[in-house]
């Protein structure tokens, strides 16, 4: 399994000749190296409707004839704009050709230029024998401990930017609730208002037994 950070909250996951992308905010993202027309995937996962997460999802889905996997109302929004979609909702899971996807809660909003498009979510993705938790945009919540209990998480992708999501201090506690093998910070330094030092996050988890990997845009980590 190969996990590539594309800046902000965007990740590509590759395993066993399958590739997906999550929250493809690539145009207008100063941390992104990848361009939308270069993306080749079989599914596009979107946590919520905000422009810095929905991003180029519709165009990527159309180009690749790939479904957008997201909460029900957001999928409807994308279908109305010509994309294919697979409707899901929080707590539900589905086995796709590339792996298994389950939706978790996230405490945030979900709007587009047309207004609200349902609830935000996080994703549990199982690919290549690895379990990845993408928290989406969220504040800390106590049920993260339950998510960690139900799923043996290899990689947790957690926002640390503050203001719109958890900040560093809360994300440190969230990681301890989830108990992943590895945690990767996301959703920071894209804009001035979410500027953070990821080293503070890493230092805060020293001695916890959780490995912290800090990735720059375009960098990858591969499961052993």
N, C-alpha and C positions, 0 to 999 in steps of 0.2 A: 504494500500500500504506500502510495506517495501522496503527500499533502503539500500543496503549493499555495502560499499566501500571495494574494493579488492586491493587497492594500485594503485598508478600512475593515470591512467584514467579509470580504470576498475570498473564497478558497476554491481551488480545484482539488478533487480527490480522484486518484487513478488507482485501479486494481484489476488484475486479471483481464486486461484489454478493455476495460470499461472506464469511462471518465464522466464526472458530473461537475457542475459548478454551483456554488451557493452565493446568493446575494451579489450578482455581477454588476456592481457599481464601478465601471471602468472609464467611461467618458466623464471628464470633470473631476476625476480622482487623481490628485497629484502624486499619490503613492503607487499608482498602478503602472506597470510596464506593459501588460497585455492589452491589446486592442480588441474590441468586440468582434471585428470581422476575422480575427485569427482564432476565435474560440471554436473548438470542435468537441462537442459533448453529446451525450445521449439523454440528458435530463438537466433541467434548470430548477434548483430549489430556491424559494424566496420566502424569507421569514415574515415580511410585512410590506406594506405598500409605499413606504417613504422612498423618495427618489434616490437616496443614497444607499438603497438596498435593492429595490426593484431594478433600478439602473437600466441596463440594456437587455433585460431578461426577455422581453417580447421579441426584439430583433434577433437575439441569439436563438431563441426557441424556433422562430420561423426559419432561419437559415439552416438549422440543423435538423429540422423536422422532429424536434424534441419536445416532450411535454414539460410544461411548467407545473411543478409540484409545490403546493402551497395550501393555506386554508381556503375553504370553499368559496367565500365571497371574492377573495383576491384572484382565484383561478377564473371565476366568471368574468371579472374585469379584463383579464388577459385574453380570454376567449373572444370577448366582444371586439378585441383589437386584432384578431386574426391568428392568435397562437393556439396551439394544442394545450390541453391541460389535464391534470389528474387531481380531482378534488379530494381533499383530506380535511380532517379536523383534529383538534387537540385530544390526545389520548389514543388516537387511532394509529395503526401501523399497516404497512403493505409491503409485500415482497415483489420487488422489481427485478428485471434481468440483471441489473448491476449490483443489487443488494437490498437490504431492508431499511425502510425509513419509518420512523415514528415521530409524531409531533408532540412537543411538550409545551407547557404554558410559558409565557414570557410576559412580564409586566411592563407594558409600553403602550404605544398607539399604533394605528395602521390606517393611513389615509393616502389618497392620491389627489390629483387636481379636481376630481369629481366628488370628493368627500370620503367618508369612512368606507373601508372595504373589509369588514370583519375584524377578527382578533389577530394580534401578532402571535408568533410562535417561536419555539426553538426546534432543533432537529436532533434526533438520535439516528445516526447513519452507521449501518454495519456493512463494511466492504473489505474484501481481502483478509478476512479473519480479524479485523480491527473494529473497534467501536469508537465512533467519533461523536462528541456532543458539541453542537454549535448552538450556543445559548441565544443567538439573536440579540436584539436590543432589549435589555432587561435590567431591572434592579435586582438586588439579592432577594431571595425568598427561601423560607425554611424548607420547602419541599425539594430543594436541591439535594438534601440528604437522602430523600426517598428516590430521586432519580439515580443517585450514586448507588443506592442499595439494590435497585432493580436492574441496573446495567453496570457491568464491569467495564468502566470507561478507560480506554487507552489514551485518547487525546481529548481534552476539553478546550474549547475555543471560547474565551471569555472576554467581554468588553471591559475596558478599564478607563475609558475616557472621561467619566464623570459628566455632569450637567444633564445629559440625555439618558445616561445609563449608570450602572455601577461605576464608582471610582476605584482607585487602587485599593484602598482599605477594605471596602466591601468585597471586592473581587478576590482578595486574599482569603477572606472568610468563606466565600463561595467555593473556592477551590478546595478548602479543607472539608466542606460539607460533601462535595462531590467525590472526593478521593480518587481522582484520575491518576494514571501513571505519569502522564505528561500534560502540562497546561501551556497554551499559547495565547498571549494577550492579543486583543484586536480592538478595533473601533477607538483608535486614539491617534493623535497627531495629524489627522487628515485636515483638520481645521484648527484655528487658533483656540477656539472655545473648548476643544477636547484635547488640548495639549497635555501630555503626561510623560513621565520618565518611566519606561518599562522596567528599568533596573530596580526601581523602588519596589515594584511588584515582585520581581525575582528575589530580591533581598528579603522581602517579607515572608517568603515561603521557604527560606533556608532552614534546614533541619526538619521539614515537614515530611520528607520522603517523597515529595512530588517534584519531578523535574520540570523546570521552566525553560522553554525554548523561545527566544525572541527572534522573529523573522522579519526581514525587510521585504518590500514588494518584489515578487519574482523569485524569492528563495523558497526552498523546499525542505521537507524532512521525510525520511523514508523509514517505515517500520522495520525493525530487525527481523 
